[in-house]
């Protein structure tokens, strides 16, 4: 794997981004890292909540469909 030296590591970034990164203080870097972890956590929780809602809605629809099927079967035997 090709490794770049620290001096040329960010050469492919836009100049505006290079200036932004060069001007960061150590505490700002820590805050930025915390923000990135927070966004990842929120995305993970959001994904979980999305599938939880999909599961609950699927379960509700499945119960209704099962109830209708049982009702139809019971009507067959009441003839």
C-alpha positions as a Python dict, from the first residue, in 0.01 Angstrom:
ca = {
    (1, 'X'): (0, 0, 0),
    (2, 'X'): (128, 344, -90),
    (3, 'X'): (199, 567, 208),
    (4, 'X'): (232, 943, 177),
    (5, 'X'): (459, 1159, 382),
    (6, 'X'): (294, 1402, 623),
    (7, 'X'): (399, 1696, 404),
    (8, 'X'): (216, 1568, 93),
    (9, 'X'): (-70, 1391, 268),
    (10, 'X'): (-333, 1658, 206),
    (11, 'X'): (-213, 1789, -131),
    (12, 'X'): (-514, 1646, -314),
    (13, 'X'): (-760, 1836, -92),
    (14, 'X'): (-903, 2171, -200),
    (15, 'X'): (-704, 2471, -79),
    (16, 'X'): (-993, 2593, 137),
    (17, 'X'): (-1003, 2257, 318),
    (18, 'X'): (-626, 2259, 366),
    (19, 'X'): (-641, 2605, 524),
    (20, 'X'): (-928, 2495, 750),
    (21, 'X'): (-743, 2185, 870),
    (22, 'X'): (-415, 2373, 916),
    (23, 'X'): (-586, 2635, 1133),
    (24, 'X'): (-743, 2392, 1379),
    (25, 'X'): (-629, 2401, 1740),
    (26, 'X'): (-593, 2072, 1934),
    (27, 'X'): (-914, 2131, 2130),
    (28, 'X'): (-1101, 2196, 1804),
    (29, 'X'): (-970, 1868, 1662),
    (30, 'X'): (-1103, 1689, 1972),
    (31, 'X'): (-1441, 1862, 1931),
    (32, 'X'): (-1450, 1765, 1564),
    (33, 'X'): (-1374, 1403, 1652),
    (34, 'X'): (-1650, 1406, 1916),
    (35, 'X'): (-1890, 1551, 1659),
    (36, 'X'): (-1807, 1279, 1409),
    (37, 'X'): (-1869, 1010, 1671),
    (38, 'X'): (-2197, 1178, 1767),
    (39, 'X'): (-2318, 1183, 1406),
    (40, 'X'): (-2228, 814, 1367),
    (41, 'X'): (-2416, 728, 1685),
    (42, 'X'): (-2722, 922, 1577),
    (43, 'X'): (-2717, 748, 1240),
    (44, 'X'): (-2695, 407, 1410),
    (45, 'X'): (-2983, 484, 1646),
    (46, 'X'): (-3186, 628, 1358),
    (47, 'X'): (-3133, 313, 1156),
    (48, 'X'): (-3242, 100, 1452),
    (49, 'X'): (-3555, 310, 1509),
    (50, 'X'): (-3642, 293, 1137),
    (51, 'X'): (-3629, -88, 1137),
    (52, 'X'): (-3813, -103, 1468),
    (53, 'X'): (-4101, 98, 1319),
    (54, 'X'): (-4098, -113, 1002),
    (55, 'X'): (-4109, -428, 1216),
    (56, 'X'): (-4397, -302, 1429),
    (57, 'X'): (-4598, -198, 1122),
    (58, 'X'): (-4525, -533, 957),
    (59, 'X'): (-4635, -718, 1269),
    (60, 'X'): (-4957, -516, 1286),
    (61, 'X'): (-5037, -581, 919),
    (62, 'X'): (-4951, -949, 963),
    (63, 'X'): (-5184, -983, 1261),
    (64, 'X'): (-5470, -822, 1067),
    (65, 'X'): (-5410, -1050, 767),
    (66, 'X'): (-5395, -1356, 993),
    (67, 'X'): (-5719, -1251, 1164),
    (68, 'X'): (-5897, -1213, 831),
    (69, 'X'): (-5774, -1554, 716),
    (70, 'X'): (-5893, -1720, 1036),
    (71, 'X'): (-6230, -1547, 996),
    (72, 'X'): (-6265, -1677, 640),
    (73, 'X'): (-6177, -2031, 746),
    (74, 'X'): (-6430, -2021, 1029),
    (75, 'X'): (-6698, -1903, 783),
    (76, 'X'): (-6628, -2210, 567),
    (77, 'X'): (-6716, -2440, 855),
    (78, 'X'): (-7034, -2248, 952),
    (79, 'X'): (-7199, -2323, 617),
}
